């Protein structure tokens, strides 16, 4: 039986892509992932994640990565109805990964508060019958999802590293990072708008832009 695990990285980030990754293994090969020491990527150091990612791709039969650009995310956040926003967009991205890997069963880390609904949103875009196990914290329960989590996180780390090369120190890309917030404020102050790599629909991004615009108006 072919089994795949699917997880994301960068969902809450204000800068950079949302990365969805999936890995495919035969059921009996899952023990190899366990022996490798895979776990939730958030519990691993960047160095350990990178090393594990290299080993994971050697073990798995196939893997697939889908990146959702900030512009794609902004469209659904700003214009989608309640059930057609980020959760639905991510579910459909996971469906693309599953469709590419063609497993008999797929384990996914559910982003929706209702895991069953999330599975249904994935299934509506997979062009064949597949059993979907959708659970919260699946990356801590199923080694195959842990492996996908590591691949996704390493891929997102690469994307952020590339943006740091282009823009200078942007931090981690998360709103909780003072370096990221400082970068956004300085950029808006200088350019008046955000570069394409910023999720403009995020409340934090809107607030920074509003404060800057208010300051400019008061200076006139």
C-alpha positions, 0 to 999 in steps of 0.5 A: 500500500502506498502512503503519503504524508502532507504538511505545510510551512509558512502558513502564518508568515507575512513574508514569503510563500506558503509551502506544501510538501508531500512524501510517498512511501510504501507502507513498510518503508515508514519504519525507515523514517522512524529509524531516521528520527523524523519528527515535527519540523518545529522541534528540530534545529535548522541544521538537523532539518536540512540534514534530515531532508537530504536523507528523507528524499533518498528513502521516499519513493517520491516527493512533491512541493507546491508553493503558494505565492503571497499574491495567491493568498491575498486574493482568497483572503480579500475576496473569498467567502468564509469557506473559500479563503486560506483553508480552502486554498491550502486544502486544494494545494494539498490535493495537487500534491496528493494527485501528483503522488497517487497514494492509496492513503494520505495523512494530512495535517489539518489546518481547518478547525474541523479536520473532517471538513478539511479532508472533504475540501481536499477530496473534492480536487483529487481526481481519484479515490483516496482515503484521507486521514485529516488530523490536527498535529498529524506531524507529531503523530505520523512519521510520514507527515513529520517527513513532509513537515521537514521537507516543507520547512526546509524549502520555506527556509530556502525561500526566506534565505533568498529573500534575505539575499535580495532585501537584506535582513528581513528576519524570519518573515513572521509578524512575531519577529521584530526584524521582520516588522522593522523591515516592513516599516522601513520599506513602506516608509521608503517606497510607499507600498510593499514588494510582491513577496509580502502578504498585503492582506495580513492585518499587520501589513495593513496596519503598518501601511495605514500608519505610514499613510496617516503620517504622510497626510499629517505632514502635508 
